[in-house]
Amino acid sequence: MNRRQFLAAAALSGLASACGSASASDPTTFRTELRVPPLLDPKVDKDGTRRFTLTMRRGLSEFLPGRPVETWGFNGPLLGPTIRAARGDEIRMTVTNRLDEVSTVHWHGMRLPAKMDGGPHQPIEPGATWNPHWTIDQPAATSWYHPHPHGQTARHVYRGLAGMFIVDDDRGEAGLPSRYGVDDIPLILQDKNLAEDGSPTGDPLKGTFGILGDHMLVNGTHRGFLNVGTERVRFRILNGSNARMYHLTFADGRSFHVVGGDAGLLAAPVEVERVSLTPGERVEVVVAFTAGEQVLLRTVSGSDDIDEGDFDLLKIVAAPRLTASPRLPGRLAGAPAPIVVPSNATVRRFRLNGHDAINGKEMDMSRIDEVVPAGAVEIWEVENTVYPHNFHIHEVAFQVIDVDGQKPAGYASGHKDTVYVPSKSTVRLAVQFGRFTDPGTPYMYHCHILRHEDSGMMGQFVIVPPGTANQVPRTIAAHHL
């Protein structure tokens, strides 16, 4: 028996190390088939416009068998359907709020006009409908959508409002698994504290980080299993948790390949045995399987305060016979070009203070913090003065230049929109801004640990025509949610 076979046998016989709770490491407890969110079918107009309909609503879900509890979801009781569209598509959304409180829907990772972004300045009142529209013009990527009401994002996401948004691009992706639900599987990772009756407990706005749950969910499924029938499977993994950091690995120590990050494919697959994700980050991986095997996807502790405990997440069961998959390509043709920073690039500096301020200021909906010329490439230096944070910028794509002078891991070297900022470190980013101009409607930048975002660790910027920055008012009318 080789090392990989021994480790697999140990993990599947319950001999692996403890995983946060005694039963979590026992694969026989993974008895619920993984729910794969359905694809949302659009209505296609004669001119080719694709119309998608989402409704925020309450419902009942079972995290623990036989114990239904109230949850929130899009078009269903929990989470939301996967939206899939392609570069060049004209998109029109109909988003209706059937909750009894104000919310919003933010298209995290999408390059689109500020008025369509779905941040706190685009509130949807109870019973109201919002109709954003835009043309998709960005490389293939795995994005997502979630509420973004100021001061309430953590609670709304924790109740269950989140879904994936996949962008396809015929300029690339050849050779990668792409049959949704067959060999192209979304995995939305979340953690919750569950009471005996199965209901989520805890206050997302209390404590240093908010919620760090002791029950792991994948696509809303607790202790789930997934049957796979192909030699290779592409997993699109989203950290949809409020605060938890995941260090993902397999119980048998197998290697796998990272092919994409937040904002697009990598130039070439990167072989790893472990990959880390903070809230809001995404990664695309391709994993090889052998007929008849079983393996556990896990998260393990690191050196951070937001990754407490080791947990098994998902049991993957390979069929006795597997359909052949193409070899993984050596180069990924659909990868976006590297971001080139001009020698005279503007440098902006951001200091993350405590859990509620950036550059010493708490979020103010009426204050514009930064004014950026359309199409600019800038360097943003993000300094973290205390415990771990991460940093998300709306609308943009960026590449990590360095973390305290060190290059990022190979799998994190591509285009991103969210980045981990370790305790007492400085991360430098090469940030590429879009060309949608609107001096009166801001985009956000913020820590994506939702308790921190809601507490005020967020700022606002507008994109304006080059040469007009000095003409832009630094105050705007704010929507109060």
C-alpha positions in Angstrom: 0.0 0.0 0.0 1.5 3.3 -1.0 1.2 6.6 1.0 -1.8 7.9 -0.8 -3.7 4.6 -0.5 -2.8 4.4 3.2 -4.0 7.9 3.9 -7.2 7.3 2.0 -8.0 4.1 3.9 -7.3 5.8 7.2 -9.5 8.8 6.4 -12.4 6.6 5.2 -12.2 4.3 8.2 -12.5 7.2 10.7 -8.9 6.9 11.7 -8.0 10.4 10.4 -7.4 13.1 13.0 -10.3 14.7 14.7 -12.2 17.2 12.5 -13.9 19.6 14.9 -16.5 17.1 16.1 -16.3 13.4 16.7 -18.7 12.3 14.0 -17.3 14.7 11.3 -14.3 12.5 10.5 -16.5 9.4 10.0 -17.4 9.2 6.3 -20.5 7.0 7.1 -22.1 10.2 8.5 -22.0 11.8 5.1 -25.4 10.5 4.0 -27.1 13.4 2.2 -26.6 13.7 -1.5 -25.0 17.1 -2.4 -27.5 19.6 -3.7 -26.2 21.2 -6.9 -27.9 24.6 -7.5 -30.0 24.5 -10.7 -29.1 26.6 -13.6 -31.4 29.6 -14.0 -33.0 29.5 -17.5 -33.3 33.0 -19.0 -36.0 34.3 -21.3 -34.3 35.3 -24.5 -35.8 38.3 -26.4 -35.8 38.5 -30.2 -32.8 40.8 -30.0 -30.9 38.2 -28.0 -31.2 39.9 -24.6 -31.2 37.4 -21.8 -33.7 38.1 -19.0 -33.1 36.5 -15.6 -35.6 36.6 -12.8 -34.7 36.4 -9.1 -36.9 36.6 -6.1 -35.7 37.0 -2.5 -38.0 35.1 -0.2 -38.3 33.1 3.0 -38.6 29.4 3.1 -37.9 26.2 5.1 -34.7 24.2 4.9 -33.2 21.2 6.7 -29.6 21.4 7.8 -30.2 18.5 10.2 -32.5 15.7 8.9 -36.1 16.1 9.9 -35.7 19.5 11.5 -36.9 22.2 9.1 -36.0 25.8 10.0 -36.7 29.1 8.4 -34.1 30.3 5.9 -33.8 32.9 3.1 -33.1 32.2 -0.6 -33.4 33.3 -4.2 -36.2 31.5 -6.1 -36.2 28.9 -3.3 -35.8 28.5 0.4 -31.9 28.6 0.5 -29.1 30.1 -1.6 -30.0 30.7 -5.2 -29.8 29.2 -8.7 -26.6 29.5 -10.7 -26.7 32.2 -13.4 -24.7 31.3 -16.5 -24.0 33.8 -19.3 -21.3 34.5 -21.9 -19.1 37.4 -22.9 -21.1 39.6 -25.2 -24.5 38.8 -23.7 -26.9 41.6 -23.0 -28.3 40.9 -19.5 -31.5 42.2 -17.9 -32.3 41.2 -14.4 -35.7 41.3 -12.6 -35.0 41.2 -8.9 -38.0 41.2 -6.5 -37.8 41.5 -2.7 -40.4 39.3 -1.0 -38.7 39.8 2.4 -40.1 42.1 5.0 -37.0 44.3 5.1 -34.8 46.2 2.7 -32.0 44.4 0.9 -29.9 44.6 -2.2 -28.2 42.2 -4.7 -24.6 42.8 -5.5 -23.0 41.1 -8.5 -19.6 40.3 -6.9 -16.9 40.1 -9.5 -18.9 41.6 -12.4 -17.5 44.5 -14.4 -20.5 46.8 -14.9 -21.8 50.4 -14.3 -22.0 51.6 -10.7 -25.8 52.0 -10.8 -26.1 48.3 -11.7 -23.6 47.1 -9.1 -26.1 46.3 -6.4 -24.2 47.8 -3.5 -25.8 49.8 -0.6 -26.8 52.6 -2.9 -29.2 50.4 -4.9 -31.7 49.3 -2.1 -34.7 47.2 -2.9 -37.7 47.9 -0.6 -40.0 45.1 0.5 -42.3 44.3 -2.4 -40.3 46.3 -4.9 -38.5 45.1 -8.0 -35.1 46.2 -9.3 -34.1 45.9 -13.0 -30.4 46.2 -13.6 -29.0 45.6 -17.1 -25.6 45.5 -18.7 -23.5 43.9 -21.4 -21.1 41.2 -20.1 -17.6 42.2 -21.3 -15.0 40.3 -19.2 -13.1 37.0 -19.4 -14.5 33.7 -18.3 -14.8 33.6 -14.5 -16.7 32.3 -11.5 -18.5 35.2 -9.8 -21.3 35.3 -7.4 -24.2 37.4 -6.1 -25.3 38.3 -2.6 -27.0 41.0 -0.6 -25.0 44.2 0.3 -27.3 46.4 2.5 -25.2 48.6 4.7 -25.0 47.3 8.2 -27.0 44.1 7.4 -24.9 42.2 4.9 -23.6 39.7 7.4 -27.1 38.8 8.6 -28.7 38.5 5.2 -25.9 36.3 3.8 -26.0 34.1 7.0 -29.7 33.6 6.5 -29.0 32.0 3.2 -29.0 34.6 0.4 -26.1 33.8 -2.1 -25.7 32.2 -5.5 -23.1 31.7 -8.2 -22.7 33.6 -11.5 -20.6 31.9 -14.1 -19.2 33.8 -17.1 -18.2 31.8 -20.2 -15.9 33.1 -22.9 -15.4 31.2 -26.2 -11.9 32.7 -26.4 -10.7 30.1 -24.0 -11.5 27.2 -21.7 -10.9 24.5 -24.3 -10.0 21.2 -22.7 -11.5 22.1 -19.3 -14.5 20.2 -17.9 -17.6 22.3 -18.6 -20.8 20.2 -18.3 -22.6 21.8 -15.5 -23.6 19.4 -12.8 -21.7 16.5 -14.5 -18.0 17.4 -14.5 -18.3 21.1 -13.7 -19.6 21.4 -10.2 -20.2 24.5 -8.0 -19.3 24.2 -4.3 -20.5 27.1 -2.1 -18.8 26.7 1.3 -20.4 28.1 4.4 -20.3 27.5 8.1 -23.0 27.9 10.7 -23.7 27.4 14.4 -26.8 25.1 14.7 -29.0 24.7 17.6 -30.5 21.3 18.5 -33.6 22.1 16.4 -31.3 22.7 13.4 -31.8 26.5 13.4 -28.7 28.8 12.7 -27.7 30.6 15.9 -25.3 33.4 16.8 -25.1 37.1 16.1 -23.1 37.8 12.9 -22.2 41.3 14.3 -20.7 40.2 17.6 -17.2 39.1 18.4 -14.0 39.9 16.7 -15.0 38.3 13.4 -18.7 37.5 13.8 -19.7 34.0 13.0 -17.2 31.1 13.0 -19.6 28.1 12.8 -19.0 24.5 13.9 -21.2 22.9 11.2 -19.9 23.0 7.6 -22.3 23.3 4.6 -21.6 22.8 1.0 -24.3 24.1 -1.3 -26.5 24.2 1.8 -25.9 20.5 2.4 -24.7 19.3 5.8 -22.4 16.2 5.6 -23.1 15.6 2.0 -21.7 13.2 -0.6 -21.2 13.7 -4.3 -21.1 10.9 -6.9 -18.8 11.6 -9.8 -18.6 9.7 -13.1 -15.7 11.2 -15.0 -11.9 10.9 -14.6 -11.6 14.6 -14.0 -13.9 17.1 -12.4 -13.8 20.8 -12.3 -14.9 22.3 -9.0 -15.8 26.0 -8.8 -15.3 26.8 -5.1 -16.7 29.9 -3.4 -16.0 30.9 0.1 -19.5 32.1 0.9 -18.9 32.2 4.7 -19.2 35.3 6.8 -15.7 35.1 8.2 -14.1 31.7 8.0 -10.9 31.1 6.1 -10.7 27.7 4.4 -7.4 25.8 3.8 -8.7 23.1 1.3 -7.1 19.8 0.9 -8.0 16.1 0.4 -7.8 13.6 3.2 -5.5 11.3 1.2 -3.0 14.2 0.4 -3.6 14.0 -3.3 -2.5 16.8 -5.6 -4.9 18.7 -7.8 -4.7 21.6 -10.3 -5.8 25.2 -9.8 -7.0 26.6 -13.2 -8.7 29.8 -12.2 -9.2 32.4 -9.5 -11.6 35.2 -8.7 -11.5 37.1 -12.0 -10.4 34.6 -14.6 -8.3 31.6 -15.6 -4.6 31.3 -14.9 -2.1 31.2 -17.7 -1.4 27.6 -16.9 -2.6 25.0 -14.4 -0.8 25.1 -11.0 -0.4 21.8 -9.2 -1.1 22.0 -5.4 -2.0 19.9 -2.4 -3.7 22.8 -0.6 -5.4 26.0 -1.5 -6.6 28.8 0.8 -9.7 31.0 0.5 -11.0 33.9 2.6 -14.6 35.1 2.4 -15.7 36.2 -1.1 -12.8 34.5 -2.9 -13.3 31.9 -5.5 -11.0 29.2 -7.0 -11.5 26.8 -9.9 -9.7 23.4 -9.5 -9.6 20.2 -11.6 -9.3 17.0 -9.6 -8.5 13.5 -11.0 -10.3 10.5 -9.7 -9.9 6.7 -9.9 -12.8 4.3 -10.5 -14.4 3.1 -7.2 -12.5 5.4 -4.8 -13.9 7.6 -2.1 -12.2 10.7 -0.7 -13.0 13.5 1.7 -12.5 17.2 0.9 -11.3 18.9 4.1 -10.4 22.3 5.5 -7.5 22.3 8.0 -6.3 24.9 10.5 -3.5 27.3 9.6 -1.9 30.1 11.6 -4.9 32.4 11.5 -7.7 33.3 13.9 -10.4 32.9 11.2 -9.7 29.2 10.3 -10.4 27.6 13.7 -10.7 23.9 13.6 -10.3 21.0 11.2 -13.4 19.9 9.4 -14.4 17.4 6.7 -16.6 19.2 4.1 -17.7 16.7 1.4 -17.4 13.0 0.6 -16.7 12.4 -3.1 -17.5 8.9 -4.4 -16.2 7.9 -7.8 -18.3 5.5 -9.9 -17.0 1.9 -10.6 -16.4 2.9 -14.2 -15.5 6.5 -15.1 -16.0 8.3 -18.4 -12.7 9.3 -19.9 -11.8 13.0 -19.7 -9.5 15.0 -21.9 -6.0 15.7 -20.6 -5.6 18.9 -18.8 -4.1 21.5 -21.2 -0.6 22.8 -20.4 -1.7 26.4 -21.2 -5.1 28.0 -20.7 -5.9 30.1 -23.7 -8.7 32.1 -22.1 -6.5 33.6 -19.3 -6.6 37.4 -19.2 -3.4 39.3 -20.0 -1.2 40.3 -17.2 -1.9 43.8 -15.8 0.9 46.2 -16.8 1.6 49.0 -14.3 2.8 52.2 -15.9 5.9 53.8 -14.4 3.9 56.9 -13.4 1.0 54.9 -11.8 -0.9 56.6 -9.0 -0.3 54.9 -5.6 -3.1 54.9 -3.1 -2.6 53.7 0.5 -5.2 52.1 2.8 -4.8 51.3 6.4 -7.1 48.8 8.0 -7.8 49.9 11.6 -9.4 47.5 14.1 -12.5 46.1 12.6 -14.5 49.3 11.7 -12.3 51.8 9.8 -10.1 52.3 6.8 -7.5 55.2 7.1 -9.1 56.1 10.4 -12.6 56.6 9.0 -15.7 54.6 9.3 -17.9 54.1 6.3 -20.1 57.2 5.4 -22.6 56.6 2.6 -22.5 60.3 1.7 -18.6 60.6 1.5 -16.6 59.9 -1.7 -13.2 58.7 -0.5 -11.4 58.2 -3.8 -11.8 59.5 -7.4 -10.3 57.3 -10.1 -9.9 58.1 -13.9 -11.6 55.6 -16.2 -9.3 52.9 -17.5 -6.6 53.6 -15.0 -4.1 51.1 -13.7 -3.0 52.0 -10.2 -1.1 50.5 -7.3 -3.1 50.1 -4.1 -1.1 49.4 -0.9 -3.3 47.8 1.8 -1.7 47.8 5.3 -3.2 45.7 8.0 -2.4 46.9 11.5 -4.0 44.2 13.6 -5.7 40.8 13.2 -6.5 39.1 9.8 -8.6 40.9 7.2 -9.2 40.6 3.5 -9.9 43.3 0.9 -12.4 43.4 -1.9 -12.8 46.1 -4.6 -15.9 46.3 -6.6 -15.8 46.5 -10.4 -12.0 46.0 -10.8 -9.6 43.2 -11.6 -6.3 43.2 -9.8 -3.1 41.2 -9.5 -1.2 40.8 -6.2 2.3 42.3 -6.6 3.5 41.1 -3.3 2.7 40.5 0.4 5.3 42.1 2.6 7.7 42.0 -0.3 7.0 38.3 -1.1 5.4 37.1 -4.4 2.0 35.4 -4.0 1.5 31.7 -4.3 1.4 30.6 -7.9 -2.3 29.7 -7.7 -3.1 33.3 -6.5 -1.1 35.0 -9.2 -3.9 35.6 -11.6 -6.6 38.2 -11.8 -8.6 38.7 -8.6 -11.0 41.0 -6.9 -10.6 39.8 -3.2 -7.3 39.2 -1.4 -6.2 38.0 2.0 -4.3 40.6 4.1 -2.5 38.8 6.9 -2.2 40.3 10.4 0.3 43.2 10.5 1.2 42.9 6.8 1.1 45.1 3.7 -0.3 43.8 0.4 0.4 45.7 -2.9 -2.1 45.3 -5.7 -1.9 46.3 -9.4 -5.5 47.4 -9.9 -7.1 47.7 -13.4 -10.2 49.9 -13.4 -13.1 49.9 -15.9 -14.4 52.6 -18.2 -17.9 53.1 -16.9 -18.0 56.7 -15.6 -20.4 58.1 -13.1 -19.2 60.8 -10.7 -22.5 60.6 -8.6 -22.7 56.8 -8.0 -19.9 55.1 -6.1 -18.4 51.6 -6.0 -17.2 50.1 -2.7 -13.9 48.7 -1.4 -14.0 46.9 2.0 -13.0 44.0 4.1 -15.1 41.0 3.1 -15.3 39.6 6.6 -18.9 40.7 6.8 -18.9 41.7 10.4 -16.1 44.2 9.6 -17.8 45.4 6.5 -21.0 46.1 8.4 -19.2 47.8 11.2 -17.7 50.4 8.9 -14.5 48.9 7.3 -15.6 50.1 3.9 -14.9 53.1 1.6 -16.3 54.5 -1.7 -14.8 55.5 -5.0 -16.1 56.9 -8.2 -14.8 56.4 -11.7 -14.8 59.6 -13.8 -13.6 60.8 -17.3 -9.8 61.4 -17.2 -8.9 64.9 -16.3 -12.1 65.7 -14.4 -11.2 64.5 -10.9 -10.9 68.0 -9.5 -14.5 68.8 -10.6 -16.1 65.9 -8.7 -18.0 66.7 -5.5 -16.7 64.6 -2.5 -20.3 64.3 -1.0 -23.3 62.7 -2.5 -26.9 62.0 -1.5 -26.9 58.7 0.3 -29.6 56.0 0.5 -30.1 55.0 4.1 -30.9 51.4 4.5 
